[in-house]
């Protein structure tokens, strides 16, 4: 895993208690679909690294904004969405560091308000400074959290909350 050392922004992997729920039934109410990583590279939302050949993974539907809203009392309305994410099929130790993950590819930073409504997005293209893009996003006092998403499919990778 290639990461950058950071000081202000910490990526939030999916919490272990949520992972346990997702392994039993995902946010669409379906059982997890397990696969073996053969291509060396599925972005894992449990430990914020890419998968390795031979690892057992689960593909689950995850609703990150819904989960955040349940913690904070936000009402995201139509902005509540769910999509596919890969996690380890069995518990894992989580991220090895608090460095920002998946920063060496094109990524979208999607900003959300305290109500859970989208405030906009930014495409970060290497070699742009990922940390600077997050700092700029949080410079807006209305921004409560940022989702880091893949450009290729728009998939959720992880969230960053206000430092």
N, C-alpha and C positions, 0 to 999 in steps of 0.2 A: 504494500500500500504506500503510495506516495502522498505525503501530506506536507503542509506548511506549518511552521510553529506560529502560534497566534497568542495574543494577549487579551483581546477584548471580547471576542465572540466564540462561544463554545457550541459545537453541534450537539444536538440531542438525538441520540439513537432512540428507537422505540423501547420504552421501559419494559423491564423483565416481566412484570405482572401482566402487561398488555400482550407481550409475546406469548405468554402461557395461554391467554384467552384466545389469541389468534390461531395458535396451533390446534386448539380444540374446535373452534368455529370462528371463521373470519367475520369481518364486519358486514358481509353480505349474507351471513348465516350458513355458509357452506363449510364443510371440513377442508382442512388444508390439503393441497395437492402436492405430494412430495416428488422430487426429481433428484437425479444425481447430476451435479455440475460436471459437464464434459468439455466446456469451452473455456474455462478459466476466466471468469470475469463478471458473473452476475453481481450487481451491486447489492450488498447485504445491508439491510436496514437495522439489524440487531447489533452488529459490531462495526458498521461503517467502514467496511473494506470490501474488496472484490473477492468473490468465491474462488476456490481452487478446485482443480479436477479431482473428482472422487468424493467431494463433500456432499452430504445429504442436505438438500434445501427444501423449503416449503414455499410454494407460491400461494399467497393469500391476498384477499381484498382488504384494503386498509383505508379507514376514513380519518386522516390525521386532524383535520379541522374539527370534526365531530368530537373526537377524543379531547382535544384542547378545550372546546366549548363546554364540555361536561365538567372540566376542572374549574373553569373560570366564570361560568354563567353566561357566556356570550351566546348570541342567537344568530348563527351564520346564514340561516335561511337557505336560499338557493345556492349559496356558495359552498354548502356542505357537499362534498364529493367523496367518492371512494375509487380506488384504483389498485392495480396489481403491484405487489412488492415481494421481493425475495427476502426470506429470513432463514436461519439455520433450522432444520427440522427438529433438532434437539436443542436444549439450552446451551448457550455459549457464554464465555466470560464477558462479552460486551467489547466496546472499543478499547484499544490498547493505549490511547492517548486522547487528549482533548483538542487535538489539531483538527482543523477543518478537513473534511474528507471530500474526495471526488472533485478537486478544484482544478485539475489539469485538463479538463475538457470543457466545451461550451456548456454553460449552465444558466438557468433562469432563476433569479431571485424574485419570488412573488411576495409582496408585502400585504399584510392584513391589519385591519383596525382592531380595537378592543372588542368591537361587536362581531368580529369574524368576517368582515366584508373586505373584498379585494381593493387595495388602494393603488395597485399598479405593479409593474414588473420591470426587471432590468436583465438584459442579456449580458452575461460576463463572458468574454472571449479571451482565452489565454493569448498573450502573456499579461493581460490586465490583472490588476491587483484585486484578488477576491476579497481580502480583508477590507480594502478601501471601499469596495462596492457595498459591503455589509454596513460599514460605518456610515456611508452616505444614506443607505436605506433607513437606518435608525436615527439619522439626523432629523427626520420628520417626527415630531412628537406624537403624531396620530398612529404611528406604526407600533403595534404590540408584538408582532412576531413576523418572521420571514420563513417561507418555505424555500428550500433549495430543490430545484427540479431539473431533471434531465431534459435537454432540448429535443433529443431524438423522438421521444414518445410523450413527453410532458409528465413523466412519472415522478412522484414524490420521492426524494432521497432522504432528507432530514429537515428538522426545523431548528431555527436559531431564535431564541427569545431575547428580549431587551436585556443588555448587559447590566 
